[in-house]
């Protein structure tokens, strides 16, 4: 492992900088756990930082000017994942396409322009999936959907299906009817009418032989016209037989 090799190099560098056996003993003492070591370090040195970590900590190399210093972290920084091993647990870098990852081959978030799909960052989403730029994920569209921007919420259905409440339907459900121009399911509108008017005057038809009989009519208005498949309007007028009152003649006094 590259990190393990680097740690041995740090040890050798510390040894080469010391002079004689006395310096080596002094280096061993300075490399042990002391108040100068950062939290999480098992061993450390002044020029190189942490050389090894305590259990459950991850060894990570940080850039300090032109040098790299070892640190021990409880969790790895963004763009790295924790790789545990019996020798040393260390922070390894994610794949170049990953902004963050769970392991070397499993991304959890992608860089802009890439979309997460089954642990991988892809430049485009497969058929039936929608690329969400905000989440940087491939979202599964509902059945029959061609365009969706939210998880399981469709914006445009296939040409042979009707859109309703974010879903696509072969036929519109009860209470709705197809609006063919937009291929949407719209609520059915049933006819609504007002109250009857009062009965009109009794009128004798010319074809009526009986002079004392006639007809009177009343009507009502449409308040709400029905949609194409909505309930139709009932009759708006009705007629009934009536008796014509005989006019009184004015008697001359």
C-alpha positions as CSV (number, residue, x, y, z in Angstrom):
1,X,0.0,0.0,0.0
2,X,1.3,3.5,-0.9
3,X,0.5,5.0,2.4
4,X,2.2,2.3,4.4
5,X,5.3,2.8,2.2
6,X,5.2,6.5,2.8
7,X,5.1,6.0,6.5
8,X,8.3,3.8,6.3
9,X,9.9,6.6,4.3
10,X,9.0,9.1,7.0
11,X,10.6,6.9,9.6
12,X,13.8,6.6,7.5
13,X,13.9,10.3,7.0
14,X,13.7,10.8,10.7
15,X,16.5,8.3,11.2
16,X,18.8,9.9,8.6
17,X,18.4,13.3,10.2
18,X,19.5,12.0,13.6
19,X,23.2,11.8,14.5
20,X,24.5,8.7,16.2
21,X,22.8,6.3,18.6
22,X,22.0,9.0,21.1
23,X,20.0,10.9,18.4
24,X,18.2,7.7,17.4
25,X,17.1,7.1,21.0
26,X,16.0,10.8,21.2
27,X,14.0,10.2,17.9
28,X,12.3,7.2,19.4
29,X,11.2,9.2,22.4
30,X,9.9,12.0,20.3
31,X,8.1,9.6,18.0
32,X,6.1,8.1,20.9
33,X,2.7,9.5,22.1
34,X,3.2,12.9,23.7
35,X,1.3,16.1,24.3
36,X,2.8,17.4,21.0
37,X,1.0,14.7,18.9
38,X,-2.3,15.6,17.4
39,X,-5.5,13.9,18.7
40,X,-5.7,10.4,17.2
41,X,-2.0,10.0,16.7
42,X,-0.3,6.9,18.1
43,X,3.2,8.1,17.1
44,X,4.4,11.3,15.5
45,X,7.4,13.5,14.7
46,X,7.7,17.2,14.6
47,X,8.6,17.6,10.9
48,X,6.2,14.9,9.6
49,X,3.2,14.9,11.9
50,X,1.4,11.7,12.7
51,X,3.3,8.5,11.8
52,X,0.6,6.0,13.0
53,X,-2.9,6.3,14.3
54,X,-4.8,5.0,17.3
55,X,-7.5,2.4,16.7
56,X,-10.6,3.5,14.7
57,X,-8.7,6.5,13.3
58,X,-7.7,6.9,9.6
59,X,-4.2,8.0,8.5
60,X,-4.4,10.9,6.0
61,X,-1.7,13.0,4.3
62,X,-2.4,16.7,4.2
63,X,-0.4,19.2,2.1
64,X,1.5,21.7,4.4
65,X,3.1,24.2,2.0
66,X,5.5,22.1,0.0
67,X,5.5,19.2,2.4
68,X,3.0,16.5,3.3
69,X,2.1,15.9,6.9
70,X,0.4,12.9,8.4
71,X,-2.9,13.4,10.3
72,X,-5.2,11.0,12.0
73,X,-9.0,11.5,11.4
74,X,-12.1,9.9,12.8
75,X,-13.6,10.2,9.3
76,X,-12.0,10.9,5.9
77,X,-12.5,14.2,4.1
78,X,-14.6,14.8,1.1
79,X,-13.3,13.0,-2.0
80,X,-11.8,10.2,0.1
81,X,-13.0,7.0,1.7
82,X,-11.9,5.0,4.7
83,X,-9.9,1.9,3.8
84,X,-9.4,-0.4,6.9
85,X,-6.7,-3.0,7.1
86,X,-4.9,-4.9,9.9
87,X,-1.7,-2.9,9.3
88,X,-3.1,0.6,9.0
89,X,-6.5,2.2,8.3
90,X,-6.0,5.1,5.8
91,X,-7.9,7.6,3.7
92,X,-7.8,6.7,0.0
93,X,-8.8,9.0,-2.8
94,X,-12.1,8.4,-4.6
95,X,-12.4,7.7,-8.4
96,X,-11.8,10.9,-10.4
97,X,-15.5,11.1,-11.4
98,X,-16.7,10.9,-7.8
99,X,-17.2,14.0,-5.6
100,X,-17.6,11.6,-2.6
101,X,-17.6,7.8,-2.4
102,X,-18.2,4.8,-0.1
103,X,-15.4,2.8,-1.6
104,X,-13.1,2.9,-4.6
105,X,-15.8,1.6,-7.0
106,X,-18.9,3.0,-5.3
107,X,-19.7,6.8,-5.7
108,X,-22.2,8.5,-3.4
109,X,-22.1,11.9,-5.1
110,X,-20.8,13.2,-8.5
111,X,-19.1,16.3,-9.8
112,X,-21.3,18.8,-11.9
113,X,-22.0,17.4,-15.3
114,X,-22.1,13.8,-14.1
115,X,-25.1,11.8,-12.6
116,X,-25.1,9.1,-10.0
117,X,-26.4,5.7,-11.2
118,X,-25.9,2.5,-9.2
119,X,-22.8,3.8,-7.5
120,X,-21.2,5.2,-10.7
121,X,-21.0,8.7,-12.1
122,X,-22.2,8.8,-15.7
123,X,-22.2,11.6,-18.2
124,X,-25.8,10.7,-19.2
125,X,-28.6,8.6,-17.8
126,X,-29.9,5.4,-19.4
127,X,-33.2,5.0,-21.1
128,X,-36.2,5.5,-18.8
129,X,-34.2,7.6,-16.3
130,X,-34.1,11.4,-15.9
131,X,-30.9,13.3,-15.3
132,X,-31.5,15.6,-12.3
133,X,-28.9,18.4,-12.4
134,X,-29.7,19.6,-8.8
135,X,-29.3,16.2,-7.2
136,X,-26.7,15.0,-9.8
137,X,-28.6,11.7,-9.9
138,X,-30.4,9.6,-12.5
139,X,-34.0,9.4,-11.3
140,X,-36.3,6.7,-12.4
141,X,-39.3,8.1,-14.2
142,X,-42.8,6.6,-13.7
143,X,-44.0,4.0,-16.2
144,X,-44.8,5.5,-19.6
145,X,-43.1,8.7,-18.8
146,X,-40.7,10.5,-21.2
147,X,-39.7,13.5,-19.0
148,X,-39.6,13.8,-15.2
149,X,-37.7,16.3,-13.0
150,X,-38.6,14.9,-9.6
151,X,-38.5,11.3,-8.3
152,X,-41.6,9.5,-9.6
153,X,-43.2,12.7,-10.8
154,X,-43.8,12.8,-14.6
155,X,-44.0,16.0,-16.6
156,X,-44.6,14.5,-20.1
157,X,-46.0,11.1,-21.0
158,X,-45.6,8.9,-24.0
159,X,-47.7,10.0,-27.1
160,X,-50.3,7.3,-26.5
161,X,-50.8,8.0,-22.7
162,X,-52.6,10.7,-20.7
163,X,-51.0,12.7,-18.0
164,X,-52.7,13.2,-14.6
165,X,-51.1,14.2,-11.2
166,X,-47.6,13.3,-12.3
167,X,-48.5,9.8,-13.6
168,X,-49.3,8.4,-17.0
169,X,-52.5,6.5,-17.8
170,X,-53.7,4.5,-20.8
171,X,-57.2,5.6,-19.9
172,X,-58.4,8.3,-17.6
173,X,-59.7,7.1,-14.2
174,X,-63.2,7.5,-13.0
175,X,-64.3,11.2,-12.7
176,X,-61.9,12.3,-15.4
177,X,-62.0,12.5,-19.2
178,X,-59.3,12.7,-21.9
179,X,-58.4,16.1,-23.3
180,X,-57.0,15.0,-26.6
181,X,-55.3,18.3,-27.5
182,X,-52.9,18.2,-24.5
183,X,-53.2,14.4,-23.8
184,X,-54.2,15.1,-20.3
185,X,-56.9,13.8,-18.0
186,X,-59.2,16.6,-16.9
187,X,-62.1,16.5,-14.4
188,X,-65.5,15.7,-15.8
189,X,-67.9,18.6,-15.6
190,X,-71.6,17.8,-15.2
191,X,-74.4,20.1,-16.3
192,X,-75.9,22.3,-13.6
193,X,-79.2,24.2,-14.1
194,X,-81.1,26.8,-12.1
195,X,-84.6,26.9,-10.6
196,X,-87.7,26.9,-12.7
197,X,-89.3,30.2,-13.5
198,X,-93.0,30.8,-12.7
199,X,-95.5,29.4,-15.1
200,X,-96.2,31.7,-18.1
201,X,-99.6,32.9,-19.3
202,X,-102.1,30.4,-20.6
203,X,-102.0,30.6,-24.4
204,X,-104.5,29.0,-26.7
205,X,-103.1,27.4,-29.8
206,X,-104.7,28.2,-33.1
207,X,-105.0,24.5,-33.9
208,X,-106.9,23.9,-30.7
209,X,-110.6,23.3,-31.4
210,X,-111.5,23.8,-27.7
211,X,-111.6,27.5,-27.1
212,X,-111.3,27.2,-23.3
213,X,-108.1,25.1,-23.2
214,X,-104.5,26.3,-23.7
215,X,-100.9,25.7,-22.6
216,X,-98.6,27.4,-20.2
217,X,-94.8,27.1,-20.1
218,X,-91.9,27.5,-17.7
219,X,-88.1,27.4,-18.2
220,X,-84.8,27.2,-16.4
221,X,-81.3,28.4,-17.3
222,X,-78.0,26.4,-17.6
223,X,-75.6,27.5,-14.8
224,X,-72.7,25.3,-15.8
225,X,-72.2,23.6,-19.2
226,X,-71.1,20.0,-19.2
227,X,-67.8,18.8,-20.6
228,X,-67.6,16.3,-23.5
229,X,-68.1,13.3,-21.3
230,X,-69.9,15.0,-18.5
231,X,-73.5,14.5,-17.4
232,X,-75.8,16.2,-20.0
233,X,-78.3,18.9,-19.1
234,X,-81.9,18.0,-18.3
235,X,-84.8,19.6,-20.3
236,X,-84.9,23.3,-19.9
237,X,-88.5,23.9,-20.5
238,X,-91.8,22.2,-19.9
239,X,-95.4,22.8,-20.9
240,X,-98.8,21.9,-19.3
241,X,-102.4,22.2,-20.2
242,X,-104.3,25.1,-18.7
243,X,-107.8,26.6,-18.8
244,X,-108.3,30.0,-20.5
245,X,-110.3,32.3,-18.3
246,X,-113.3,33.9,-20.1
247,X,-112.9,37.7,-20.5
248,X,-115.7,39.7,-18.9
249,X,-117.5,42.1,-21.2
250,X,-117.9,45.6,-20.0
251,X,-121.7,46.4,-19.6
252,X,-122.9,49.8,-20.6
253,X,-124.9,51.4,-17.8
